[in-house]
Amino acid sequence: MKSAQQAPSATVPPASTATSVATAPAGGSRTGFVLLVLIMGALTYSLLQSMLAPALPQIQTEIGATADATSWLMTGYLLCASVTTPILGRLGDMYGKKRLFVFTIAMLAVGSLVCALADSVGLMIIGRVIQGFGGAVFPLSFGIVRDEFPPERRAGAIGLMSAIMGIGGGIGIVVTGPIMDHLSYHWLFWIPMIVCAVTATASWFLIPDSPVRVKTRIHWLGGALLSLGLVGVLLALSKGESWGWGSTRIVGLFVAGLLFLGLWVFAESRAAEPLVDMRVMRLRGVWATNLGGLLVGFSMMAGMLLVPRFLQMPESTGYGFGTSVTVSGLYVLPQAFAMLLIGPMAGVIDKRFGSKMAMVAGCVLMAAGFTFLAIAHTSGWHILAALFVFGIGMGLAMSAMANLIVGSVPVEQTGIATGINTIARTVGMSCASAISTTLLTANPGPGGLPAERGFVLTFVCAAVAAIVALGVTFVVPNRAKPAARPVA
């Protein structure tokens, strides 16, 4: 059995009892298959997160929907992912991460099937909401890696998994154009559905049952308050531009969302078995990394959302490149390649320099990439160089964040802690989408198209977010204190 170790007095005591039901991490060949399955699941989720955005205008035309109705294809997906991610992460801690991982991938497959068959916006929105359950893929994957992988391989595997979020996002933007040009929007969902079906089957047979499970109950009040708070804030961010930032609905959603989040913290702090242990969330290695995750998510979304749109602007604007969706996607390839290059090196970087220094370097490079882009964006090589530098930085930062969180919390809190970090990035991405849309709308150019100034201001905001994330990173302890281990 795993040796029992008590956390030092400075470490947060476990709020519930964890049990170990396995003897040792799996061997090298077994962990290789496990990592491959996890990567397939994470990659599919990331593709579904990014592929739809460039295709929305064409989908809107083909199904005859309004722009507001079509926007719910993104909003419904985002809201469901934010609400279900922490709950599924906690259920994974309780009932086994393998079971919940298989369930999550199966829901992605079902949602993809519904969307692939849909010929109306209402049915497609239902499918996208079902797909939102896939948001728990990453926290569950991190938990499986922590349970199954030997310590010397853990940081590298977590780093690669973290990089997959950006890699998949980049690939999704690249493949959307050819699929829409030569097939149809239905294939944006048929392809992921097939991959999900294979992944779910492989997961059931190749991933071992979770060796660590926590004996506790779901704090449903805490889950409800967190869900209501996130829905209020994220819905306001998503609909602020179309409904009006000063409208009663948006202001009310913001106020209600923040109120529910405050009540959530109050309820969780007093619960005997909280959904999220607030003593863990107060650790510097956790709250600082989550704040950094929000800011990194902002920069990441600005890169994925703004650069392709910038490239697709007509040359008549004086700054656009007039590229097609397919060609603009190809410009994102250096970013995905850079992240693929850095992800597997996370273990070596963590061992030699520590995850904190990796995140510092990542934030510096992200800020440098967007600063360069704000200053120079008149040539194709400007875009390629900026995205390559940004990709290296994002790969470092994403890998470091996951390792910092996993190393800072007790093993029985891995699923929920990484779930909260995933939500932090999601909120940051939502903020980037809302702010960039507002800046582009507030700076119109000839013909009603966005002026160059709107894009430049957004690039500057992304650079500032990375710089602020750099400042937050210095609050993170150099080395996480040992997390509490389960009692054999």
C-alpha positions as CSV (number, residue, x, y, z in Angstrom):
1,M,0.0,0.0,0.0
2,K,1.1,3.6,-0.4
3,S,3.0,4.8,2.6
4,A,1.0,7.1,4.9
5,Q,2.4,10.6,5.4
6,Q,0.8,13.3,7.4
7,A,0.9,16.8,6.0
8,P,3.0,19.4,7.9
9,S,1.2,21.6,10.3
10,A,1.2,24.5,7.9
11,T,-0.7,22.4,5.3
12,V,-4.4,22.5,5.3
13,P,-5.8,19.4,7.0
14,P,-8.1,17.2,4.8
15,A,-11.8,18.0,5.2
16,S,-12.7,14.4,4.5
17,T,-11.3,10.9,4.6
18,A,-9.4,9.6,1.6
19,T,-8.7,5.9,1.0
20,S,-6.2,4.1,-1.2
21,V,-7.4,1.1,-3.1
22,A,-4.3,0.4,-5.3
23,T,-0.7,-0.4,-4.6
24,A,1.5,1.5,-7.0
25,P,1.5,3.7,-10.1
26,A,1.2,1.8,-13.4
27,G,4.2,0.8,-15.3
28,G,5.8,2.7,-18.2
29,S,4.0,1.0,-21.1
30,R,0.6,1.2,-19.3
31,T,1.0,4.9,-18.5
32,G,1.9,5.6,-22.1
33,F,-1.5,4.2,-23.2
34,V,-3.3,6.0,-20.5
35,L,-1.7,9.3,-21.5
36,L,-2.6,8.7,-25.1
37,V,-6.3,8.2,-24.2
38,L,-6.3,11.3,-22.0
39,I,-4.8,13.4,-24.8
40,M,-7.4,12.2,-27.3
41,G,-10.2,13.2,-24.9
42,A,-8.6,16.6,-24.1
43,L,-7.8,17.3,-27.8
44,T,-11.4,16.6,-28.8
45,Y,-12.8,18.9,-26.2
46,S,-10.4,21.6,-27.2
47,L,-11.3,21.2,-30.9
48,L,-15.0,21.5,-30.1
49,Q,-14.2,24.7,-28.1
50,S,-12.6,26.5,-31.0
51,M,-13.9,25.0,-34.3
52,L,-17.4,26.5,-34.1
53,A,-16.5,30.2,-33.7
54,P,-15.1,30.7,-37.3
55,A,-18.0,28.7,-38.7
56,L,-20.9,30.6,-36.9
57,P,-21.7,33.1,-39.7
58,Q,-22.1,30.2,-42.3
59,I,-24.0,28.1,-39.9
60,Q,-26.4,31.0,-39.2
61,T,-27.0,31.4,-42.9
62,E,-27.6,27.7,-43.5
63,I,-30.0,27.1,-40.7
64,G,-31.8,30.4,-41.1
65,A,-31.2,31.6,-37.5
66,T,-30.8,35.1,-36.0
67,A,-27.3,36.3,-34.8
68,D,-28.6,36.3,-31.2
69,A,-29.9,32.8,-31.4
70,T,-26.7,31.5,-33.0
71,S,-24.6,33.1,-30.3
72,W,-26.2,30.7,-27.8
73,L,-24.3,27.9,-29.5
74,M,-21.2,29.3,-27.7
75,T,-23.0,30.7,-24.6
76,G,-24.8,27.5,-23.8
77,Y,-21.6,25.4,-24.1
78,L,-19.7,27.8,-21.9
79,L,-22.3,28.0,-19.2
80,C,-22.8,24.2,-18.9
81,A,-19.0,23.7,-18.9
82,S,-18.6,26.2,-16.1
83,V,-21.4,24.8,-13.9
84,T,-20.5,21.1,-14.4
85,T,-16.7,21.1,-14.3
86,P,-16.3,21.6,-10.5
87,I,-19.1,19.2,-9.6
88,L,-17.8,16.4,-12.0
89,G,-14.3,17.0,-10.7
90,R,-15.4,16.5,-7.2
91,L,-17.5,13.4,-8.1
92,G,-14.3,12.0,-9.7
93,D,-12.5,12.5,-6.4
94,M,-15.3,10.6,-4.7
95,Y,-16.4,7.8,-7.0
96,G,-13.4,7.3,-9.3
97,K,-11.9,9.6,-11.9
98,K,-12.0,6.8,-14.6
99,R,-15.7,6.5,-14.3
100,L,-16.3,10.2,-14.5
101,F,-13.8,10.6,-17.4
102,V,-15.6,8.0,-19.4
103,F,-19.0,9.6,-18.6
104,T,-17.6,13.0,-19.7
105,I,-16.3,11.8,-23.0
106,A,-19.6,9.9,-23.6
107,M,-21.5,13.2,-23.1
108,L,-19.2,14.9,-25.6
109,A,-20.1,12.1,-28.0
110,V,-23.8,12.4,-27.4
111,G,-23.8,16.2,-27.7
112,S,-21.8,15.9,-30.9
113,L,-24.3,13.4,-32.3
114,V,-27.2,15.8,-31.5
115,C,-25.4,18.7,-33.2
116,A,-24.4,16.6,-36.2
117,L,-28.1,15.6,-36.8
118,A,-29.5,19.1,-36.1
119,D,-31.1,21.2,-38.8
120,S,-32.4,23.9,-36.4
121,V,-30.7,26.2,-34.0
122,G,-32.7,25.0,-31.0
123,L,-31.7,21.4,-31.4
124,M,-28.1,22.4,-32.0
125,I,-28.1,24.5,-28.8
126,I,-29.3,21.5,-26.9
127,G,-26.4,19.5,-28.3
128,R,-23.9,22.2,-27.4
129,V,-25.2,22.3,-23.8
130,I,-24.7,18.5,-23.6
131,Q,-21.1,19.0,-24.9
132,G,-20.5,21.4,-22.1
133,F,-20.1,18.4,-19.7
134,G,-16.8,17.9,-21.5
135,G,-15.3,20.8,-19.5
136,A,-14.4,18.3,-16.7
137,V,-12.0,16.5,-19.1
138,F,-9.0,18.4,-17.9
139,P,-9.4,18.2,-14.1
140,L,-10.2,14.5,-14.3
141,S,-7.2,14.0,-16.5
142,F,-4.9,15.8,-14.1
143,G,-6.3,13.6,-11.3
144,I,-5.7,10.4,-13.2
145,V,-2.1,11.5,-14.0
146,R,-1.5,12.2,-10.3
147,D,-2.9,8.9,-9.3
148,E,-1.3,6.7,-11.9
149,F,2.0,8.2,-13.0
150,P,5.3,7.9,-11.1
151,P,6.6,11.2,-9.7
152,E,9.4,11.5,-12.2
153,R,6.9,11.4,-15.1
154,R,4.0,13.4,-13.5
155,A,5.1,16.9,-14.3
156,G,5.8,16.2,-17.9
157,A,2.5,14.4,-18.4
158,I,0.5,17.2,-16.7
159,G,2.4,19.8,-18.8
160,L,1.6,18.1,-22.0
161,M,-2.1,17.7,-21.0
162,S,-2.2,21.5,-20.2
163,A,-0.6,22.4,-23.6
164,I,-3.3,20.3,-25.4
165,M,-5.9,23.0,-24.5
166,G,-4.0,25.6,-26.7
167,I,-2.8,23.0,-29.3
168,G,-6.4,21.8,-29.8
169,G,-7.6,25.3,-30.0
170,G,-5.1,26.2,-32.7
171,I,-5.8,23.0,-34.7
172,G,-9.5,23.6,-34.5
173,I,-9.1,27.0,-36.1
174,V,-7.0,25.5,-38.8
175,V,-9.3,22.6,-39.8
176,T,-12.6,24.6,-39.7
177,G,-12.0,26.2,-43.1
178,P,-11.4,23.0,-45.1
179,I,-14.3,21.2,-43.4
180,M,-16.7,24.1,-44.2
181,D,-15.3,24.5,-47.7
182,H,-15.4,20.8,-48.8
183,L,-17.9,19.1,-46.5
184,S,-20.5,20.9,-44.3
185,Y,-21.0,22.1,-40.7
186,H,-22.4,18.7,-39.8
187,W,-18.8,17.3,-40.1
188,L,-17.6,19.7,-37.4
189,F,-19.5,17.3,-35.1
190,W,-19.4,14.0,-36.9
191,I,-15.6,13.9,-36.7
192,P,-15.4,14.7,-32.9
193,M,-18.2,12.2,-32.2
194,I,-16.3,9.3,-33.8
195,V,-13.1,10.3,-31.9
196,C,-15.1,10.5,-28.6
197,A,-16.7,7.1,-29.2
198,V,-13.2,5.5,-29.7
199,T,-11.8,7.4,-26.7
200,A,-14.6,6.4,-24.3
201,T,-14.2,2.8,-25.2
202,A,-10.4,2.9,-24.9
203,S,-10.7,4.7,-21.6
204,W,-12.9,2.0,-20.1
205,F,-10.4,-0.7,-20.9
206,L,-7.0,1.1,-20.6
207,I,-7.4,3.5,-17.6
208,P,-7.1,1.7,-14.2
209,D,-9.7,2.3,-11.5
210,S,-8.8,5.3,-9.4
211,P,-6.6,4.3,-6.5
212,V,-7.6,7.3,-4.3
213,R,-11.1,8.1,-3.5
214,V,-12.5,10.5,-0.8
215,K,-15.3,9.5,1.4
216,T,-17.6,12.5,1.6
217,R,-20.9,13.8,0.3
218,I,-21.5,16.5,-2.3
219,H,-22.4,19.8,-0.7
220,W,-25.3,20.5,-3.0
221,L,-26.0,24.0,-1.6
222,G,-22.4,25.0,-2.4
223,G,-22.8,23.5,-5.9
224,A,-26.0,25.4,-6.5
225,L,-24.6,28.7,-5.3
226,L,-21.5,28.3,-7.3
227,S,-23.5,27.4,-10.4
228,L,-25.8,30.4,-10.0
229,G,-22.9,32.8,-9.5
230,L,-21.0,31.6,-12.5
231,V,-24.1,31.6,-14.7
232,G,-24.9,35.2,-13.7
233,V,-21.3,36.5,-14.3
234,L,-20.6,34.6,-17.5
235,L,-24.0,35.3,-19.1
236,A,-23.5,39.0,-18.4
237,L,-20.1,38.8,-20.1
238,S,-21.4,36.9,-23.0
239,K,-24.5,39.1,-23.7
240,G,-23.2,42.4,-22.6
241,E,-22.5,43.7,-26.1
242,S,-25.8,42.6,-27.6
243,W,-28.0,43.5,-24.6
244,G,-26.2,46.7,-23.6
245,W,-23.6,46.9,-20.9
246,G,-25.7,49.4,-19.0
247,S,-29.0,47.6,-19.4
248,T,-31.0,46.5,-16.4
249,R,-30.6,42.8,-17.4
250,I,-26.8,42.9,-17.6
251,V,-26.3,44.9,-14.4
252,G,-28.8,42.7,-12.6
253,L,-26.9,39.6,-13.8
254,F,-23.6,40.9,-12.6
255,V,-25.0,41.9,-9.2
256,A,-26.8,38.6,-8.8
257,G,-23.8,36.6,-9.9
258,L,-21.4,38.3,-7.5
259,L,-24.0,38.0,-4.7
260,F,-24.3,34.2,-5.2
261,L,-20.6,33.8,-5.4
262,G,-20.2,35.6,-2.1
263,L,-22.9,33.4,-0.6
264,W,-21.1,30.4,-2.0
265,V,-17.9,31.3,-0.2
266,F,-19.8,31.9,3.0
267,A,-21.7,28.6,2.8
268,E,-18.5,26.6,1.9
269,S,-16.5,28.1,4.7
270,R,-19.1,26.8,7.2
271,A,-20.0,23.4,5.7
272,A,-18.8,20.2,7.4
273,E,-18.1,18.6,4.0
274,P,-17.7,21.5,1.5
275,L,-17.7,21.1,-2.3
276,V,-14.6,23.3,-2.3
277,D,-12.4,23.4,0.8
278,M,-11.9,27.2,1.3
279,R,-8.8,26.4,3.4
280,V,-7.2,24.9,0.3
281,M,-8.4,27.9,-1.8
282,R,-6.7,30.3,0.6
283,L,-3.3,28.7,0.0
284,R,-1.0,31.1,-1.9
285,G,-0.1,28.4,-4.4
286,V,-3.8,28.0,-5.2
287,W,-5.4,31.4,-5.2
288,A,-2.5,33.1,-6.9
289,T,-2.3,30.4,-9.6
290,N,-6.1,30.7,-10.1
291,L,-5.9,34.5,-10.5
292,G,-3.0,33.9,-12.9
293,G,-5.1,31.4,-14.8
294,L,-7.8,33.9,-15.3
295,L,-5.3,36.4,-16.8
296,V,-3.6,33.8,-18.9
297,G,-7.0,32.7,-20.2
298,F,-7.7,36.3,-21.2
299,S,-4.5,36.5,-23.3
300,M,-5.1,33.0,-24.8
301,M,-8.6,33.9,-26.0
302,A,-7.5,37.2,-27.4
303,G,-4.9,35.4,-29.5
304,M,-7.3,32.7,-30.7
305,L,-10.2,35.1,-31.4
306,L,-8.6,38.3,-32.6
307,V,-5.7,37.2,-34.9
308,P,-7.8,35.2,-37.3
309,R,-10.4,38.0,-37.5
310,F,-7.6,40.6,-38.0
311,L,-6.2,38.5,-40.9
312,Q,-9.7,38.2,-42.5
313,M,-10.3,41.9,-42.6
314,P,-10.4,43.1,-46.3
315,E,-7.2,44.8,-47.6
316,S,-9.3,47.8,-48.3
317,T,-9.3,48.6,-44.6
318,G,-5.6,49.5,-44.9
319,Y,-4.5,46.9,-42.4
320,G,-6.3,43.6,-43.1
321,F,-4.8,40.7,-45.1
322,G,-8.1,39.6,-46.8
323,T,-7.4,36.0,-46.1
324,S,-10.0,33.2,-46.1
325,V,-11.0,31.3,-43.0
326,T,-8.6,28.5,-44.1
327,V,-5.6,30.7,-44.7
328,S,-6.1,32.6,-41.5
329,G,-6.2,29.3,-39.6
330,L,-2.8,28.4,-41.0
331,Y,-1.3,31.5,-39.4
332,V,-2.1,30.0,-36.0
333,L,0.0,26.8,-36.7
334,P,3.2,28.3,-35.3
335,Q,1.4,28.9,-32.0
336,A,0.2,25.3,-31.8
337,F,3.6,24.0,-32.8
338,A,5.3,26.0,-30.1
339,M,2.9,24.6,-27.5
340,L,3.4,21.1,-28.7
341,L,7.2,21.7,-28.5
342,I,7.0,23.0,-24.9
343,G,4.4,20.7,-23.4
344,P,6.5,17.5,-23.2
345,M,9.4,19.5,-21.8
346,A,7.4,20.6,-18.7
347,G,8.8,17.8,-16.6
348,V,12.4,18.7,-17.3
349,I,11.7,22.4,-16.8
350,D,9.9,21.7,-13.5
351,K,12.8,19.6,-12.2
352,R,15.5,22.1,-13.2
353,F,13.9,25.5,-12.6
354,G,10.6,24.8,-10.8
355,S,7.0,25.5,-12.1
356,K,7.0,29.0,-10.7
357,M,10.0,30.1,-12.9
358,A,8.3,28.4,-15.9
359,M,5.2,30.5,-15.3
360,V,7.3,33.7,-15.0
361,A,9.0,33.0,-18.3
362,G,5.7,32.1,-19.9
363,C,4.0,35.3,-18.9
364,V,7.0,37.4,-20.1
365,L,6.9,35.7,-23.5
366,M,3.1,36.1,-23.8
367,A,3.4,39.8,-23.0
368,A,6.3,40.1,-25.5
369,G,4.3,38.4,-28.3
370,F,1.3,40.7,-27.9
371,T,3.4,43.8,-27.5
372,F,5.2,43.0,-30.7
373,L,1.9,42.4,-32.4
374,A,0.5,45.7,-31.2
375,I,3.5,47.5,-32.7
376,A,4.2,45.5,-35.9
377,H,1.4,43.7,-37.8
378,T,1.8,44.8,-41.4
379,S,3.5,41.7,-42.7
380,G,2.8,38.0,-42.5
381,W,6.1,37.3,-40.7
382,H,5.1,39.7,-38.0
383,I,2.0,37.6,-37.2
384,L,3.9,34.3,-37.5
385,A,6.8,35.5,-35.2
386,A,4.4,37.0,-32.6
387,L,2.3,33.9,-32.4
388,F,5.3,31.6,-32.1
389,V,6.7,33.6,-29.2
390,F,3.2,33.7,-27.7
391,G,2.8,30.0,-28.2
392,I,6.0,29.2,-26.3
393,G,4.9,31.5,-23.5
394,M,1.4,30.0,-23.3
395,G,2.8,26.5,-23.3
396,L,5.1,27.3,-20.4
397,A,2.4,29.1,-18.4
398,M,-0.4,26.5,-18.9
399,S,1.9,23.6,-18.0
400,A,3.2,25.5,-14.9
401,M,-0.3,26.4,-13.7
402,A,-1.5,22.8,-13.7
403,N,1.6,21.5,-11.9
404,L,1.5,24.4,-9.3
405,I,-2.1,23.5,-8.5
406,V,-1.6,19.8,-8.3
407,G,1.5,20.2,-6.1
408,S,-0.3,22.6,-3.8
409,V,-3.3,20.6,-2.8
410,P,-3.9,17.3,-0.9
411,V,-4.4,14.4,-3.3
412,E,-8.1,14.1,-2.4
413,Q,-8.7,17.7,-3.6
414,T,-7.0,17.3,-7.0
415,G,-10.2,17.1,-9.1
416,I,-12.0,20.0,-7.5
417,A,-8.9,22.3,-7.3
418,T,-8.0,21.8,-10.9
419,G,-11.6,22.2,-11.8
420,I,-11.7,25.6,-10.2
421,N,-8.5,26.5,-12.1
422,T,-10.2,25.5,-15.3
423,I,-13.1,27.7,-14.5
424,A,-10.7,30.6,-13.8
425,R,-9.3,30.3,-17.3
426,T,-12.9,30.1,-18.7
427,V,-13.9,33.3,-17.0
428,G,-10.7,34.9,-18.3
429,M,-11.5,33.8,-21.9
430,S,-15.1,35.1,-21.5
431,C,-13.7,38.5,-20.4
432,A,-11.4,38.6,-23.4
433,S,-14.3,37.8,-25.8
434,A,-16.5,40.5,-24.2
435,I,-13.8,43.2,-24.0
436,S,-12.4,42.6,-27.5
437,T,-15.9,42.7,-29.0
438,T,-16.6,46.0,-27.2
439,L,-13.3,47.6,-28.3
440,L,-13.8,46.6,-31.9
441,T,-17.4,47.9,-31.9
442,A,-16.4,51.2,-30.1
443,N,-13.8,51.8,-32.9
444,P,-15.6,51.6,-36.2
445,G,-13.8,52.2,-39.5
446,P,-15.0,52.9,-43.0
447,G,-17.9,50.7,-44.1
448,G,-18.8,49.7,-40.5
449,L,-15.8,47.4,-40.2
450,P,-13.6,47.7,-37.1
451,A,-10.8,50.2,-37.3
452,E,-7.2,49.2,-36.8
453,R,-7.2,51.0,-33.5
454,G,-9.7,48.5,-32.0
455,F,-7.4,45.5,-32.7
456,V,-4.3,47.3,-31.4
457,L,-6.1,48.2,-28.2
458,T,-7.1,44.6,-27.7
459,F,-3.6,43.4,-28.3
460,V,-2.4,45.8,-25.7
461,C,-5.0,44.6,-23.3
462,A,-3.8,41.0,-23.8
463,A,-0.2,42.1,-23.2
464,V,-1.2,43.9,-20.0
465,A,-3.1,40.8,-18.8
466,A,0.1,38.8,-19.2
467,I,2.1,41.4,-17.3
468,V,-0.4,41.4,-14.4
469,A,-0.2,37.6,-14.4
470,L,3.5,37.9,-14.2
471,G,3.2,40.1,-11.0
472,V,0.7,37.6,-9.5
473,T,3.1,34.8,-10.2
474,F,5.7,36.2,-7.8
475,V,3.2,35.6,-5.0
476,V,3.3,31.8,-5.6
477,P,5.6,29.9,-3.3
478,N,8.8,28.7,-5.0
479,R,8.0,25.1,-4.1
480,A,4.6,23.8,-3.1
481,K,4.5,22.3,0.3
482,P,3.9,18.6,0.4
483,A,0.3,17.7,0.0
484,A,-1.5,15.5,2.4
485,R,-1.4,11.8,1.3
486,P,-4.2,9.3,1.7
487,V,-4.1,6.9,4.6
488,A,-3.6,3.4,3.5
